[in-house]
Amino acid sequence: MSNETVKANSDVLFIYEAKKSNPNGDPDMENKPRMDYDTKTNLVTDLRIKRNIREYLKDSGKKIFVDTLADRKVSADIMLNHIVEKVTGSQESLDEIFSENEELRNLWNTLTEHLEEDKKTYAELRRISKTKKDKKDPKHVKTIREQFPKFNNALLQEIIKQSLADIRMFGGAFAVEGFSSTYTGPIQLNWGYSLHPVELIKSNTIVPTMSSSEKDASTMGKDYRLYYSLIAFHGTINKYLAAKTGLTQEDVRLFREAIINSVSYKPTRSKSDQYSMFYLELEYADGYNGYLRDLRDFVSCSVKEKNQPIRSVDNLNMDFSKLENLINANNAVIQQIHLWRTPLPGTAFDAFGKNLDANIKAKIKDVAFKSGGE
């Protein structure tokens, strides 16, 4: 897969299921599953899905910004300073950054040209840039004072773009000494919601608590879960923002892999029995600058039998005809379709694609990897 920067917009539809679990607890509501109580549908924030993706990226060996230091959550400025110190403290790491930015390398060479070999370090440039001005200062010292801020800003931007996969995908805000910048992520996800009404399970469990007493102490805690929820997300990938964060084709491939695999990647007590079911990405032609709209609006989901409790995807009918009509009608602006569906046989998702025109079907490229948990 190419490291070429993304040059096309995309619409994304992602669907996963949650069985007898809590897809996204609301801390302001006793950690009950987030709900739209008017429609009795389940809600899941984009941050929940991004957390899954970041965890997957980290365990796959990718550097991420939203992380912990020594198992502690830290502020953005502390994390960025840590990353900067790690990169700038190694000439090998700096050379790797410079290999992708010739202008930055030339500026480095200009700033370090008259320094002794063992003084050609980021730390020395920074030290000189902070020294008080003196009329007797040699020309190269004046040059460092004048141009180091420009170099430093450019270097920090390259570190962020080249080193941090989650920033290239989702963006972030930074404010450290001499550097302040905000990146809007080219990959945006809306809040997810269930495609059908859900039913809450209410149960009590014993929750151990810390106590100074020698006696066993415990309190009754409520464990809120749903019987079943089929949750859909819509997202977009923006080519203009991709150019600013450095999002590459390889990053998008990794995003597809991560969003599908991460749902069931590390099941916790409340997040067990959650599995990805469907991923669709409409990648548009280079000259198309818009989006078709939220793809969930074109997917219908209904109960197979009236008054039947919903306990699995087998209890639901999925109708993709409106979505297929939308895709057929916009054949001219669609360059490629990336498709993945659960390998479980005989699910409602097998129906997608049957009504697509032949010329559209030829644009389908299967997302080829296994989903975790399947």
C-alpha positions as CSV (number, residue, x, y, z in Angstrom):
1,M,0.0,0.0,0.0
2,S,1.3,3.4,-1.0
3,N,2.5,6.1,1.4
4,E,1.0,8.6,-1.0
5,T,-1.2,11.2,0.7
6,V,-4.9,10.6,0.4
7,K,-6.3,12.5,-2.6
8,A,-10.0,11.5,-2.6
9,N,-12.9,12.1,-0.3
10,S,-14.8,9.1,1.1
11,D,-18.0,8.2,2.9
12,V,-17.9,5.4,5.4
13,L,-20.6,3.2,6.9
14,F,-19.6,0.9,9.8
15,I,-22.0,-1.5,11.7
16,Y,-21.2,-3.7,14.7
17,E,-23.3,-5.7,17.2
18,A,-23.3,-5.8,21.0
19,K,-24.9,-8.7,22.8
20,K,-25.8,-8.5,26.5
21,S,-23.2,-5.8,27.0
22,N,-22.8,-2.0,27.5
23,P,-21.5,-0.5,24.3
24,N,-20.9,2.9,25.8
25,G,-21.7,3.8,29.4
26,D,-22.8,7.3,30.4
27,P,-21.0,8.4,33.6
28,D,-23.7,11.0,34.3
29,M,-26.4,8.2,34.3
30,E,-24.9,5.5,36.6
31,N,-23.0,4.3,33.6
32,K,-26.1,3.2,31.9
33,P,-25.8,2.6,28.1
34,R,-26.2,5.9,26.3
35,M,-29.7,6.3,25.0
36,D,-32.0,8.4,22.9
37,Y,-35.0,7.8,25.2
38,D,-37.5,9.2,22.7
39,T,-36.7,6.6,20.1
40,K,-35.4,3.9,22.6
41,T,-32.3,3.6,20.5
42,N,-28.8,3.1,21.8
43,L,-26.1,5.8,21.3
44,V,-22.3,5.3,21.1
45,T,-19.9,8.3,20.9
46,D,-17.2,8.7,18.3
47,L,-14.7,8.8,21.2
48,R,-15.6,5.3,22.2
49,I,-14.7,3.9,18.7
50,K,-11.6,6.1,18.5
51,R,-10.4,4.7,21.8
52,N,-10.8,1.2,20.4
53,I,-8.8,2.1,17.3
54,R,-6.0,3.8,19.3
55,E,-5.6,0.8,21.5
56,Y,-5.4,-1.4,18.4
57,L,-2.9,0.9,16.7
58,K,-0.7,1.0,19.9
59,D,-0.6,-2.8,20.2
60,S,0.2,-3.0,16.5
61,G,3.4,-1.1,17.1
62,K,2.2,2.3,15.9
63,K,3.1,5.5,17.7
64,I,0.0,7.3,18.9
65,F,-0.4,10.7,20.7
66,V,-3.4,10.0,22.9
67,D,-1.6,7.6,25.2
68,T,-0.2,7.2,28.7
69,L,3.3,7.7,30.1
70,A,4.4,5.1,32.6
71,D,0.8,4.0,32.8
72,R,-0.3,7.5,33.8
73,K,-2.7,9.8,31.8
74,V,-0.9,13.0,31.1
75,S,-1.8,16.3,29.5
76,A,-1.3,17.0,25.8
77,D,1.7,19.4,26.3
78,I,3.5,16.9,28.5
79,M,3.0,14.1,26.0
80,L,4.2,16.2,23.1
81,N,7.3,17.3,25.0
82,H,8.0,13.7,25.8
83,I,7.7,12.8,22.1
84,V,9.8,15.8,21.0
85,E,12.6,15.0,23.4
86,K,12.6,11.4,22.3
87,V,12.9,12.3,18.6
88,T,15.3,15.3,18.9
89,G,17.6,13.4,21.3
90,S,18.5,10.9,18.5
91,Q,20.2,12.0,15.3
92,E,18.9,8.8,13.7
93,S,15.3,9.9,14.5
94,L,16.0,13.4,13.2
95,D,17.5,12.0,9.9
96,E,14.3,9.9,9.5
97,I,12.2,13.1,9.8
98,F,14.5,15.0,7.4
99,S,14.3,12.2,4.8
100,E,10.7,13.2,4.2
101,N,11.3,16.9,4.2
102,E,14.2,18.2,2.2
103,E,13.5,21.9,3.1
104,L,13.7,21.0,6.8
105,R,17.0,19.2,6.2
106,N,18.5,22.2,4.4
107,L,17.5,24.5,7.2
108,W,19.1,22.1,9.7
109,N,22.3,22.2,7.7
110,T,22.3,26.0,7.6
111,L,21.9,26.2,11.4
112,T,24.5,23.6,12.3
113,E,27.0,24.5,9.5
114,H,29.5,26.3,11.8
115,L,29.0,24.2,14.9
116,E,31.6,21.6,15.9
117,E,30.5,18.0,15.0
118,D,29.6,17.0,18.6
119,K,27.6,20.3,19.0
120,K,25.3,19.6,16.0
121,T,22.4,18.7,18.1
122,Y,18.8,20.0,18.6
123,A,19.6,20.8,22.3
124,E,22.6,23.0,21.3
125,L,20.6,24.9,18.7
126,R,17.8,25.5,21.3
127,R,20.4,26.6,23.9
128,I,22.0,29.1,21.5
129,S,18.6,30.4,20.4
130,K,17.8,31.4,24.1
131,T,21.1,33.1,24.8
132,K,21.1,36.9,25.2
133,K,22.0,39.0,22.2
134,D,25.5,40.4,22.0
135,K,27.0,42.7,19.3
136,K,30.1,40.5,19.3
137,D,28.2,37.3,18.5
138,P,29.4,35.6,15.3
139,K,27.1,35.5,12.3
140,H,26.1,31.9,12.7
141,V,24.8,32.5,16.3
142,K,22.7,35.4,15.0
143,T,21.4,33.1,12.3
144,I,20.4,30.5,14.8
145,R,18.6,33.0,17.0
146,E,16.6,34.3,14.0
147,Q,15.8,31.0,12.3
148,F,15.5,28.5,15.1
149,P,11.8,29.3,15.8
150,K,10.9,28.7,12.1
151,F,12.9,25.5,12.1
152,N,11.4,24.4,15.4
153,N,7.8,24.9,14.3
154,A,8.4,23.1,11.0
155,L,10.2,20.2,12.9
156,L,7.3,19.8,15.4
157,Q,4.8,19.7,12.6
158,E,6.8,17.0,10.8
159,I,7.1,15.0,14.0
160,I,3.4,15.1,14.5
161,K,2.6,14.2,10.9
162,Q,5.2,11.5,10.5
163,S,5.3,9.9,13.9
164,L,1.7,9.9,15.2
165,A,-0.8,7.7,13.3
166,D,-3.8,8.8,15.4
167,I,-3.1,12.5,14.7
168,R,-2.9,11.9,11.0
169,M,-6.3,10.2,11.2
170,F,-8.2,12.1,13.9
171,G,-6.3,15.4,14.4
172,G,-5.5,17.1,17.7
173,A,-4.6,20.3,19.4
174,F,-1.1,21.2,20.8
175,A,0.3,24.0,22.9
176,V,3.9,23.8,24.1
177,E,6.7,26.4,24.4
178,G,7.1,28.1,21.1
179,F,4.6,26.0,19.3
180,S,0.8,26.1,19.1
181,S,-1.2,24.3,16.5
182,T,-4.5,22.6,15.8
183,Y,-5.1,19.8,13.3
184,T,-8.6,18.9,12.2
185,G,-8.7,15.2,11.6
186,P,-9.4,14.1,8.0
187,I,-11.2,11.1,9.3
188,Q,-14.4,12.1,11.1
189,L,-17.0,9.8,12.7
190,N,-20.5,10.8,13.9
191,W,-22.0,9.4,17.0
192,G,-23.3,5.9,16.3
193,Y,-26.8,4.7,17.0
194,S,-28.7,1.4,17.0
195,L,-30.8,0.8,13.9
196,H,-33.6,-0.5,16.0
197,P,-35.1,0.0,19.5
198,V,-33.2,-1.7,22.3
199,E,-34.1,-3.3,25.5
200,L,-32.3,-2.8,28.8
201,I,-31.4,-5.6,31.1
202,K,-31.4,-4.6,34.8
203,S,-29.3,-6.7,37.1
204,N,-27.5,-6.4,40.5
205,T,-24.0,-7.6,41.1
206,I,-21.8,-7.5,44.2
207,V,-19.1,-4.9,43.9
208,P,-16.2,-5.1,46.3
209,T,-15.2,-1.9,48.1
210,M,-12.2,-0.8,50.1
211,S,-12.8,-0.8,53.8
212,S,-10.7,-0.3,57.0
213,S,-12.9,-2.8,58.8
214,E,-11.7,-6.4,59.2
215,K,-15.1,-7.6,58.2
216,D,-15.9,-8.3,54.6
217,A,-17.4,-5.2,53.1
218,S,-19.5,-5.1,49.9
219,T,-22.2,-3.0,48.4
220,M,-24.9,-3.7,45.8
221,G,-23.9,-2.2,42.4
222,K,-26.0,-2.0,39.3
223,D,-24.7,-3.6,36.1
224,Y,-26.6,-2.1,33.2
225,R,-26.6,-3.9,29.8
226,L,-28.6,-4.2,26.6
227,Y,-30.0,-7.5,25.3
228,Y,-28.9,-6.6,21.7
229,S,-27.9,-3.6,19.7
230,L,-26.9,-3.3,16.1
231,I,-25.0,0.0,16.0
232,A,-24.2,2.0,12.9
233,F,-21.6,4.8,12.4
234,H,-21.2,7.2,9.5
235,G,-17.9,8.8,8.8
236,T,-16.0,10.8,6.2
237,I,-12.5,11.0,4.9
238,N,-11.5,14.5,3.6
239,K,-8.7,14.9,1.1
240,Y,-7.9,18.5,1.9
241,L,-7.5,17.8,5.6
242,A,-5.5,14.7,4.7
243,A,-2.9,17.0,3.0
244,K,-2.5,19.0,6.2
245,T,-2.0,16.0,8.6
246,G,-0.2,13.8,6.1
247,L,-2.8,11.0,6.1
248,T,-1.6,8.4,3.6
249,Q,-3.3,5.6,1.7
250,E,-1.5,3.2,4.1
251,D,-3.1,5.1,7.1
252,V,-6.6,4.6,5.6
253,R,-5.9,0.9,5.1
254,L,-4.8,0.7,8.7
255,F,-7.9,2.6,9.8
256,R,-10.1,0.0,8.0
257,E,-8.3,-2.8,9.7
258,A,-8.4,-1.1,13.1
259,I,-12.1,-0.1,13.1
260,I,-13.1,-3.6,12.1
261,N,-10.8,-5.6,14.4
262,S,-10.8,-3.3,17.4
263,V,-14.4,-3.8,18.4
264,S,-13.8,-7.3,19.7
265,Y,-10.0,-7.0,20.1
266,K,-9.8,-6.6,23.9
267,P,-13.2,-7.6,25.4
268,T,-13.7,-6.3,28.9
269,R,-16.5,-7.4,31.3
270,S,-18.9,-4.8,30.0
271,K,-17.7,-4.9,26.4
272,S,-17.7,-8.6,25.8
273,D,-19.7,-10.1,22.9
274,Q,-19.3,-7.2,20.5
275,Y,-18.4,-8.0,16.9
276,S,-18.0,-6.0,13.7
277,M,-20.6,-6.9,11.0
278,F,-20.2,-4.5,8.0
279,Y,-17.9,-1.9,6.6
280,L,-18.6,0.1,3.4
281,E,-16.4,2.9,2.1
282,L,-17.3,4.9,-1.0
283,E,-14.1,6.4,-2.3
284,Y,-14.9,9.2,-4.8
285,A,-13.1,10.4,-7.9
286,D,-10.3,12.9,-7.4
287,G,-12.4,15.8,-8.9
288,Y,-15.4,15.2,-6.6
289,N,-15.2,17.5,-3.6
290,G,-18.3,16.6,-1.7
291,Y,-20.1,13.6,0.0
292,L,-23.4,11.8,-0.7
293,R,-24.7,12.3,2.9
294,D,-25.1,10.1,5.9
295,L,-25.3,6.6,4.5
296,R,-27.3,5.4,7.5
297,D,-30.3,7.3,6.1
298,F,-30.5,4.8,3.2
299,V,-30.4,1.6,5.4
300,S,-33.7,0.2,6.7
301,C,-33.8,-2.2,9.7
302,S,-37.0,-3.9,10.9
303,V,-38.0,-6.8,13.1
304,K,-38.8,-10.0,11.2
305,E,-41.8,-10.9,13.4
306,K,-44.0,-8.4,15.1
307,N,-43.6,-8.2,18.9
308,Q,-40.6,-10.5,18.6
309,P,-37.8,-9.6,21.1
310,I,-34.6,-8.6,19.4
311,R,-31.8,-10.9,20.6
312,S,-29.6,-11.2,17.5
313,V,-29.1,-10.1,13.9
314,D,-31.2,-13.1,12.9
315,N,-34.3,-11.3,14.3
316,L,-33.8,-8.4,12.0
317,N,-34.5,-7.6,8.3
318,M,-31.9,-5.4,6.6
319,D,-33.0,-3.5,3.5
320,F,-30.1,-1.9,1.5
321,S,-32.2,-1.1,-1.6
322,K,-32.2,2.7,-1.1
323,L,-28.4,2.6,-0.5
324,E,-27.8,0.6,-3.6
325,N,-30.0,3.0,-5.6
326,L,-28.0,5.9,-4.3
327,I,-24.7,4.2,-5.3
328,N,-26.0,3.3,-8.7
329,A,-27.2,6.9,-9.3
330,N,-23.7,8.2,-8.4
331,N,-21.6,5.8,-10.4
332,A,-19.8,8.7,-12.2
333,V,-18.3,10.1,-9.0
334,I,-17.4,6.8,-7.2
335,Q,-13.9,5.6,-8.0
336,Q,-13.8,2.5,-5.8
337,I,-15.9,0.7,-3.1
338,H,-14.2,-0.9,-0.1
339,L,-16.4,-3.6,1.3
340,W,-16.2,-6.0,4.3
341,R,-18.9,-8.0,5.9
342,T,-18.9,-10.6,8.7
343,P,-17.7,-14.0,7.6
344,L,-20.7,-15.6,9.5
345,P,-22.8,-17.2,6.8
346,G,-26.5,-16.4,6.2
347,T,-26.6,-12.9,7.9
348,A,-28.7,-10.0,6.7
349,F,-25.6,-8.3,5.3
350,D,-25.4,-10.9,2.5
351,A,-28.2,-9.0,0.9
352,F,-26.1,-5.9,0.2
353,G,-24.9,-5.6,-3.4
354,K,-27.5,-7.7,-5.1
355,N,-29.1,-4.7,-6.8
356,L,-25.9,-2.9,-7.7
357,D,-25.3,-2.3,-11.4
358,A,-22.6,-4.4,-13.0
359,N,-20.3,-1.4,-13.6
360,I,-20.5,-0.5,-9.9
361,K,-19.9,-4.1,-8.8
362,A,-16.7,-4.0,-10.8
363,K,-15.5,-1.2,-8.5
364,I,-15.8,-3.2,-5.3
365,K,-12.6,-4.1,-3.6
366,D,-13.0,-6.5,-0.6
367,V,-11.2,-5.4,2.6
368,A,-9.1,-8.5,3.0
369,F,-8.4,-9.3,6.6
370,K,-10.1,-11.2,9.3
371,S,-12.1,-9.5,12.0
372,G,-11.0,-10.1,15.5
373,G,-13.4,-12.4,17.4
374,E,-14.7,-14.1,14.4
